[in-house]
């Protein structure tokens, strides 16, 4: 009641649009991502839902981010409630989008650990908030330890990586969307 959408997010059309915009074949994306052509075809046709790590591989192959693919998956709407999915309290690491559609802001909730070796760099600013547990974040050659209730602000373009240091950690990441020119190009005068 009052929810704009109650269907699971489907990224297939967004993946296909991005692939076609780059004039890539499924075979080329498969080679770049290390995923199979049949699996990618199933994803594009919404017959398979990629895991978080598979979606990141697809995004890397398409020179974008998982956040952007998720944002492009649903049309924008002015009011949208994103409910927790059944089983969200399981022990498996996961990520879920907290904002659906093509908006000026993206937000994701990371639960558990993830690929701590994966380096992130976003074009625009972002905020990381630790809802539960603790994390260690490396940014600009320094390590930052954050606990429950702590937040870290990163200016666009800062390379960083993070890892959960406590089980059942929940981190909320809010970022200005990649399609927004929010950060002035520092190379221009």
N, C-alpha and C positions, 0 to 999 in steps of 0.2 A: 504494500500500500504506500503510495507516494514515491516509490522508486521509479526512476526513469527507465532503467534497464535492469533486468534480472538474468540475462543470458551471459554465459561465459564469454570472455573476450576472445575474438578470433583474429589472428594476424595474417592469415593467408593472402587476402587481397592486398594488404599493405606490402607484404614481401614481394608479391608479383609486380605491383606498380613500381616499386623501387628497382627491382631487377630489370624490368623493361625500360625504365628511364635511363638506366646505365647501359642499355643495349647488351645485356649479358644473357647467355643461355643458361638453362638449368645445369648443364654440364660444367660450365665455367664457375658457377656458384658452388657446385659440389666440390670441384677441385680446390677452390679457395678456402672452403669451410671444412673440408674433410668429412662431409656428410654425403650420403648417397643421393643420386638423382631421384630414385623412387620415393625416398623419404621427403625430399624437398618438394616434389610434386604433390604428395599427400598434404604437406603443410600448406602449400599455395591453394589447394582445393578444400581446405578446412576439414580434411579427413584425419589429420593427426595434429595434436597440440605439441609443439616443441617444448622440451624442458628449458629451464633457464639457461643452462650452459649451451644447449643447441641453438637457442635464440641468439645468444651472444655471438656464437660462431657465424650464424647467418648474417647478423648485423655487421660483424667485422668484414665478412666477404662482400657485403654491399656498401662498405665504407660509410656506415652510419652507426647508430647505437640501438640497443634493445629498447631503450626508452622511446626513441623516435618511432620505431616500428610499432610499439604498443600504442603510442599516441595517434598514429595514423590508422589504427585498426578500426576505430569507431568514429563516426562524425561527431563534431562538437555539439554540445547541448548546454543550456544555461544552468540547469540544476540536475545533478546526477548523484545518486547515493551509491557508493560502492560498499557492499556488505562483505563481511568475512565469509569465506567459503567453508562449507562443512569440512572438518578435518584440518583446519588451519593450525591446530595446536600440536600437530605431529612432530616427531623428532627430526624429520628430513629438512635440510636447508632449503629455503624457497624465497622467491621474490614475488611480490604482487603489486600491480599498479594501483595506486590510490586515486588517480585521476584518469578518466577515460576520454578519448577524443583528442582533437587537434587544438590544444589550448596554448596559452602563453606560459604555462607552468606545468611541470611534471612532478609527480611525487610517487615514490616507491617505498615499500616496506620490505626490508630484508630480515629474514628470521633464520637463526642458526649461523653456521659458518658458510663461507663461499670460497672461491678460488683466491686465496690470499696473494698469490703471485701475479694476479691480473692487475694491470695498471690502468687507471682511468684518467681521462682528460676531457673535460667538457668545455665547449666554447664559451658558455655563459656561467654566471655565478651559481653556486649551490650551497645548501645548508644540510649538514648531517646532524641528526638528533638521535641520541641513544634512549629509546623508550624502556628497554630492559637490558640488563647484563652490562657488558663492558667491551670496548674495542680498542685497538691500537691502530692509529692512522699514520702513515708516512707521507709527508708532503714537504717539498722544497728542502730535502735533506734532513728534516727533523722528524722525530717520532712524538706523537701526541697520544696520551692515554685518556680515554673518556669513559665515564661511568654513567649509570642511570641518571637521566635528567640533563646531562651535558650536551652541548652542541658545538659544532665546528663549522665555520663559514669559510668557503674556498672561493677565491676570485676566479673567474673564467680563465681557462688556459693552464691552470695549475695541475701538473701531473701528480697523481696520488694513488695509493693503494691502502687497503685496510683489511683487518681480520678481527674476528670475534675472539676474545680471550676468555670468555665464560660461555658455557652452554646455555641454550635458550635465549641468546641475545637477540634483540629486535632493534633494528636501526631504520629510521625514516629518513629518506633522502628527498629533498625538495630542490628543484632546479628550474631556472628559467629555460624555456624550450630552445632547442637548437636553431629553430627557424627564426627566432627573434634576434635582431641585431641590438643586443643589450650592452655589449662591451665594445667600446671604441677600439678600433684597430690600433694597437700600440706602435705599429710600424709607420703609421702615417703621422705627419706633424700636426 
